[in-house]
Amino acid sequence: MPSNDDPAAASRAPQQIRAARLNLLMDAVAVERGRPYTAAEVIERVGALGVSLSRARWAYLLNGTGPRETDSRLLVALAKVFDVDVNYLVDLESTTMPEIVESRLDLIRRLRESELQSIAARSVGDISPGLVRLITEYIEKRDSGGH
């Protein structure tokens, strides 16, 4: 069974757990289409399913700062928008992760690492060639599992 590998989840408020899950879904969408949904897009998609969602309520859901969400119609609509089983947003004690999220997490991590490596590469102008070689060797060993 896939796991969210988050031992700290048990000590977080339900709103924070749901916020983390919604943000993972937003990351998955971003990987899939090159950018996350905007608030307006989520509101429109949820509205098309007959459920009202304000910009403020969406912000509370994403930030985990509002009251615990109990509107099952909204949670079902959000699950449909993100194409996941509603239990992912309802059963906050479960560690099962939707396949759509799990399949993209590694890609998300690699894209972020790639971006960091790209930024670092642009910043090496003032570093000696020897140090650049050492850094490159370290990254290659780490990526190949040779720690």
Number of C-alpha atoms within 10 A of each C-alpha: 5 10 11 14 10 9 9 8 16 11 9 11 14 19 20 21 23 23 21 17 19 21 16 17 25 19 20 23 18 15 16 12 10 10 12 17 17 10 15 13 12 20 20 17 20 22 15 12 15 12 17 15 18 14 12 11 16 17 14 18 22 20 17 20 14 15 11 14 17 9 9 12 14 18 19 19 21 23 20 15 18 19 12 18 15 17 16 19 20 17 12 18 12 12 16 16 19 18 12 15 20 17 12 19 17 11 13 17 11 12 13 12 12 12 12 12 13 11 11 11 12 9 10 12 10 7 9 9 11 9 11 15 11 11 12 13 12 14 15 13 12 11 10 9 8 9 9
